[in-house]
């Protein structure tokens, strides 16, 4: 059911582009080398990337959250972004809580 979502987001200049970048570049197999917590990894991203990239990630996160997708859809978005870390496997809450935490970390 998510392909329509991806087509809309990809059609609008790949709104999730920076979310993919964060997931693939910072949440790799050894993500915990970057920081001791997942939110800490997002803070490392915020502090290491140029302000324009951080702002684009903030906009990606706002767009995803504003889409009011189901928990399953949010899980699929995060999975398709290519992260090697899953908030539910780590028992750190829902995907919506994870997206909210990321947004707070970059705001």
GIQUIGI-V911481 format. One record per backbone hydrogen bond with DSSP energy under -0.5 kcal/mol. NH is the residue of the N-H (numbers start at 1). CO is the residue of the C=O. If there is no record, write none. Layout:
NH|CO / NH|CO
This chain:
5|2 / 6|2 / 7|3 / 8|4 / 9|5 / 10|6 / 11|7 / 12|8 / 13|10 / 13|11 / 14|10 / 15|9 / 17|14 / 20|16 / 21|17 / 22|18 / 23|19 / 24|20 / 25|21 / 26|22 / 27|22 / 27|23 / 31|28 / 33|30 / 34|31 / 35|31 / 41|37 / 42|38 / 43|39 / 44|40 / 45|41 / 46|42 / 47|43 / 48|44 / 49|45 / 53|50 / 54|50 / 55|51 / 56|52 / 57|53 / 58|54 / 59|55 / 60|56 / 61|57 / 62|58 / 63|59 / 64|60 / 65|61 / 66|62 / 67|63 / 67|64 / 68|65 / 69|64 / 74|70 / 75|71 / 76|72 / 77|73 / 78|74 / 79|75 / 80|76 / 81|77 / 82|78 / 82|79 / 83|78 / 84|27 / 90|86 / 91|88 / 92|87 / 98|94 / 99|95 / 100|96 / 101|97 / 102|98 / 103|99 / 104|100 / 105|101 / 106|102 / 107|103 / 107|104
